[in-house]
Amino acid sequence: MMNRILIALRRTMILALCMVILPFAAPAQAASKNLTVSFSVTTYQNRARTALKDINALRKKKGVDPLVMLADLEKVAIQRAAELFVFFDHDRPNLTDYDTADDEYKSVKTSLATAECIAAGYSSADDVVADWEDNALTNLVDPDFTHAGLACVYIKGSRNEYYWALYLQQQPETFKATAASSTAKAGTAKSMKVEIKKGMYARADKSHRSFKLQAADINLKTKTSAEPTVYLYDQYNVKIGKVALENLTFKSSNTSVFTVLQSGTIKRKKVGTGTLTIKADGLDSVQCAVTIGSGAATAASASNAASVTATTIKDAEPTLTAKEYTKHTSLSVYLKGSSGYVLYRATSKTGTYTKVDEAATTKRWTCKLEHEDLTRNYYYKVRAYKNSNGKRVYSEYSTPVKVTP
């Protein structure tokens, strides 16, 4: 009972957080390797609409025009409410100001002023509006604010379970945008992505060790490759979400048994065991056991078969490796029996790949990438081909590898 009272008092104190920001030019920030975590929330936008009606009733009593909920601002509010589960603060988990959440929505970028009210732990609209009325009435009834986004998300098993965000904007008189629907379904599942900067760990809790990575052991019995599944847990040992592998670094303890690409893909070499070490900026590394069983051919024999014909090459998957040097990165590939290779590049792992180079060779092909020619991070993948009856027969694409200038 004592703990429950303390938690309630803590919530009462922090739930009153409100802030107003006038538009200004933000200073440039140095690039950092942030984590991206994915998780699912349940939205209760029916309750959000009830809360907005209550707020507009307060505004009517004060002789103030009602707030109009915009479709894009509702999306912004849902994003912010989900981020509060990760980091309850007006700064976002990537440590940018809260008002950067509307950056991708051009329809609302004409705002003259912005404010935010946040809350956690309340399941009903009446309770959250009562809290804001006690602690943030000035913002709720400010006649300058004309439009809003309001969201309520539920995350089962989290410390507060319900998270609320009210995103207020002052728009010019000539402003026009699409209003949100007057109704919404209750209990709608939605997938969210949240970016985390390493400095958030210390901000959210005095000891960054309270945030940690976890990864399950990997057993390759019949497959030649696999990707680890990595999760981030918060200071209350609650799973935040699945971490994007591109934000992590990997190391194999036994490269004769398995190798690991920069993308996180594990490639089997021979039967045996080893340890995969996974690291992220600002967090302690985590290790998981990797066991390579005897239920399938090794990666080398599977991809470099003794005889590669035009028929078998269609199912072959070459392995593209990247080795970084001081001023360049070398990409290397070899698939026995191939007639040549085609290299492709994209700006994201799942983006659109375009052809950047090719070579006709039956030997190992190495492509040298000068760092000075690379303006950003790129992802590369390759496919081999075999000449057959005057035509090219292509293999499967390799697993993408990331190259950083």
C-alpha angles and dihedrals in degrees: 000000000000091000092050092052092049092049091049092050091048090051093049089054098047099036091072093068112134131160139183122208127187115211115268139156109270117220117250114266127212114253116256136181101255126185121245114206126189126205141150127251133185113232122213100190090157087068090046090057091050089052091050091051089053091050091049089050088057090049091051090055088055092048092249126140115254123260116251117222111225124207093231094044089052088058090049091051092050090052092049093046090053091048090055088067088061099038123005100211142097088251111079121240088262086056096244120129116278092246092068086077090084095050095106093052108080092180092072101036092101092078118137095201137004135203135181134202119188135188141174136193100033118116097185132064092224092058097048093047090048089054093049091044090056096044109021107028092131092064094041094056100031105134091211092069111085107165137035149181118212128185141178119193129181124210113186115225096015121126096256100018095199122064126185132193128184112192114193128192137183109216127186120260092255092055119128128181141146114281120224119254114275090232135042137184121254121236101018116168116228132180115228136191122204127186117218128198116208092240089067093073093066091041093053095045134007092239116052087199087077086073113067146166122238128192132179123237116262126226117187105196104150105001129083095214142020141174124230121240110226127188133191118223125198133227090277092054090251117143109246099187152288115307121228107244093221088070093058138072124222138201132186118218092205115031091179088067100036139351127207126214125219086255089062095251112145116217120199119229105171142337113292144081137274144154128260114210116204123194137185130183111271097009136091114259121255128213132208131185119248119202121189110201131198097244096102142030116273120263091252095053093041096053099030101046117178091244120032113186130181087261099049096043090069089069097038121105117204120214116235114200129191126207117189124216131178096271105013146023123228120214114201134186138169131176113174113239095022124134096209149322139250120209124210133191138200136173093235134031094249096031130109112292121214129193114261105164146355139189134197106219140127091208132073110297121216122189118196117214115196110217092218089063093054115087097182143355114305136189120220132194132172140202128199126223137200124208111234126171091339094310135098119241111198130212127221117284118266121241108276119255125205121232120195121197 
